[in-house]
Structure formats: structure tokens, C-alpha cells
Amino acid sequence: MNWIILIIAGLFEVAFASCLGKVKETSGAEAAWWFVGFLVSLTISMLLLIKATQTLPIGTAYAVWTGIGAVGTVLMGILVFKDPASFWRLFFIITLIGSIIGLKAVSH
């Protein structure tokens, strides 16, 4: 169950990073709403990470959490913010995904 909580926490990390990107693109009231979304997503992500680390090793949990956030944020950047999708960028994202799966596989 805590692995599911950790995955959800990682998805909220993607949400808060994406909200931060939208704050940068907007202004006024719209930027303020994106900033509120950032704060809410950040809070939920951190609370879920705390919950997950009650039974999972902190090093593994943190690495998986940041990995999910990194992969998700890069994919959001490519799909939503029109960041470049070069071969090497995608190659290293796939490598990172393999590392996350590996950490899950060797954790007890």
C-alpha cells in the first residue's frame, strides 16, 4: 500500500512542478491560481511522502519519489510546455525509469 502512496506522492510532485511552470507563463489572477495549485500539490506530495516513509526505507522512497517527479516533469515539459525531445534526453529518461524499477525490485 505504501508503494501506491509513494507513486501518488510522485504524481503530485509532477503537479506542483507543472503548476510552477504555468505560474511562469501567466500573470495576475491566473498566476495566483496556479500558485495556489502549486502550494496544494506540494503539501499533498510531502504529506504522502511522509506517510510512505513510515514503512519504506527513506533512501529508496526519496529516490523513487524524485525519480517519478523528474520523469513526469520532463514528460509534461515535452507534451505541454513544448520542451525539446532529443534522443539523449529520452534515452536518459528511460534509464531513470529503469533505475526506479530496479530500486523497487531490490527493496524489501
N, C-alpha and C positions, 0 to 999 in steps of 0.2 A: 504493500500500500504506500509506503514512504517513497518508493521509486516513482509512483504515479504523481504523488505530491511534488516531488522534485522536478519532474518533467513539466508540470503545470507552472511551477515557480520559474522555470527557464522560459516558458512561453510568455509569462508576464514580464520577464526581463526584455524579451523582444518587443513587447508592447511599450514598455517605458522608453526604450531606445528609439522606437518609431515615433512615439509622441514627441520626443526631443527633436527629432528631425523635422516634424511638422511645425513645431514652435519656431524653428529657424526659418521656415518658408513663409510663415504667416505673420500678421501683425494685429494689434488691437485686441478686441474681444475674442476673436478666433484663436489667436495665440494664447490668450489666457485660458481658454477651454482646453487646448492641447496641453498646457502646463498642468492643469488640474488632472487631466488623464495621466500625465507623467507621474505626478505625486501619488495618485491612487494605485497605478500599476506598480510603482516602486515599492509602496507599502505592502501590497499583497504579495509581491515577489519575495520580499525579505521575510515576511511572516511565514510564508510557506517554506522557504529555505531553512529557517529556524526549526520549524516543525520536522522537516525531513532529516535534519542533522541530529535529532534526538536519538535516532537508531542507526543511521548510516555514518560511516567514517567521514569526518569533516573534510579531509583532503579529497576524497573521492567525490563527495557531494558537491563541494565547491567547484571542482574541475568539471563535473558534468553540467552543473548549473551555468557556469560561464561558457562552456562549450555549446550548449543549446542556445544560449543568448547570442554568442558570436555567429554561429551558423545561421540562426534565424534572422539576425540583424543584417548580415551580408545578403541573404536571400531577399529580405524586404528592400534593402538598398537597390538590388538589381531589378526587382519586379516593380517597386513603387517609385523609388527615387531616381531611377534610370542610371544607377552606377554601372561602370563597365563590368562586363562578364568575360574577362580574358581567360585563356586556357589555364594559366598558372593560378589564378585566383580560384577557379573552380577545382583545380587539382588539390590545392591545399585545404579547401573546404571539405572535400571528400576524405582527405587524410585526417582532418579533425573529427569528422563523423566516425571514421574507423577507430580513432583513439577513444572517443566517448563509449562506443560499443565495447571496446576492449576493457576499459575501466569497469564497466558494468559486469562484464563476464568474469573478471578476476576478483570482484568484491564479494565478501561473504555476508 
